[in-house]
Amino acid sequence: MRVKLEDVCERGSSNIKQSDIIKMSGNYSIYGASGLAGKVNFYHQEQPYVAVVKDGAGIGRTTLNPAKSSVIGTMQYLIPKKNVLPEYLFYAVSYMHLEKYYTGATIPHIYFKDYKNEEFNLDNIEKQLEIIDVLGRCKKVIEARKQELVELDSLTKARFVEVFGDININDKNWECEFLGNLCTIVRGGSPRPIEKFLGGDVPWIKIGDATEADNIYLSSTKEHIIKEGVKNSRLVKEGSLIFANCGVSLGFARIITFDGCIHDGWLAMEDIDKRLDKVFLLQALNQMTEHFRAIAPAGTQPNLNTAIMKAYKQVIPPIELQKEFIRFVHQVNKSKVAVQKALDETQILFDSLMQKYFG
């Protein structure tokens, strides 16, 4: 049976601010856009419910929250009626992708009145339980695969420390040299307004291109710029190591497998000294992320310029030891590829089931 969203839930609102709960404590959970926001001594909802981010970052994100809990004011309550189970409502609303209803540029908003007429298939309670079970088992497999990837990354980091020690303090007394003496470091540039320069055949490398996949190599970009845009950007060569130098992604590094232009959120390291394997350098830089954040000039967001990076003292272990570590990394990456393939296949299955049940 096709129903409208407003047929199966009641909307509710919260006037609780994040600042209101900072000094509170208690046994009841209160949630915000990023998940659990704190513990308080009260709750607004007696039964499980669905919540939607209605203001600001993460707009449209849907969560299933437990009984005897609350949300802060940037969230919208969707309280299930008797004809729908909370878990079923959660999956149905997730399938709707409510972010498409946002309005406002500075602080985006979505309103219940705009999406209350969204339609979906509503089955009887027995069938809902069956669907919840199938989707739940699928999600468990997805989460398990994601956890495998996290653990494989942790394995690589642990092996790095085992072989090279804590390079923050260089406790194995490796040879050191200024990074600026070991490679050419240049900053990216962004032609503006970028919209005027899109649509060409020169790869345009943004932070998002590198963060969406879990790989040390970057092999493609979503966007390309025209040749005129290259003049106001930075064209870097295949095999260059690129390093995010600002914001929340600071310290994030990739090796590119093509010639392309980097925007001003990247530094590029080229002509790397033969005493440094570039995969080792990438892993070493990742190990130093917190150090780089600490030394970045104060401001709204941390930002590392080329002078700071050139003055960074890079450890130089024996090249054979570096290569031994790289062989280990490649073996781990083979495992990651297999796990990622299994994850992708399970995600495709989950998406097709969501389409089948709610489309």
Steps between C-alpha positions, in 0.01 A plus 500: 500500500631844403486757779622852562755567771252711696268195514744300711670748732453813706757774486649646813748776574763575761608836642810362673828668403837328501619763747213411736633150565874563535493493880221245531539136598266206547396161368306603188653551156452814295594505132620757248596501134823308565348242735504488878530856633498421871321349797226687689254442785186517283358363176236617253407175325369195683526266196756452218471760223661629182688832496599713201764773491296806398756782536866546412768244426383148423156620398262217412700235688265250660553308824309243704514598866412292806218535749538749786725739308485847339652710222630856487326775306671438166319165478141417404310225683305256281291300749360173358126434509365155586498384137878518456798365692776752587766299314282478189432873511874562533580302185214663308607854592867421430398390150332838437828699517331798660804723443353574156241722669746744657464875466735777610860562402680603819316263734296241306161388636244235414138512613254219569236677291723456195555126532191378688343386171788267410351161415628149571380141532352413839463129573324333791690467828599139434650591162667807651677275751622279217633798302667647809674167559630475142625859489646474850704192411622674186606807698686283750707355217570852368613620843717190546673566166558864595650389830732262314631795298557700819690210654715455190591870515587458867718203410698714255546777758608251767751342263641843417566574868643151552752547218580871522411589858328820603617744235348788697802468730721291269564250778703278263735787413459484124682746276292818457491775242279797423214388275568798275841349421346163415233607252346797321197630692245718323153624588191453288292778355133546417382692193202715600214489452560129444169461313647693208785254461323165534424270207846448352723194490756586772429306824397734784608345831288594800520368856175310446651298217755355738289453813220299340717194439727323744816461294848649505472568127264745328416392146212726392312823566134594471567830325735637234599855413581671172857592405445866587438394859840334523665844495339582835548159657791261549561216256675209671651191346400137514658338807494819708401476865223743592437607858192678640634808676194649667171442675363173632688302234843639594763225485310290248725377216469318167726406209349599165520270197446773238594859418246744644434833669467535877298768674634717781412248771785276384878506515686285248834328553693422183853390406522297823853403609590139417571437867125526562242260364192713430263245658715508813493881493121496469467267799750707698307821435178329608670400826579867564149642452458612861844661495409697188172613653688618809753710304251648252453878542202590716182592316150386418648187343852354526705584192851389406696704247794381292754666733378297798510175305844571355632551854353172626772248589431172321648173626691293242524133600703264276327463163490119528310530827259740332447256213442213741225706660355588158476131412298453818276795406435352156394168656265682735362700208422177314292395797334843506409471131330165566313636801399816312367288212291297744381823665401653166308187401313495831421872469359441150283221640381724784416784260307265271303365797415855610375570147296180503339568837450877491528613137 
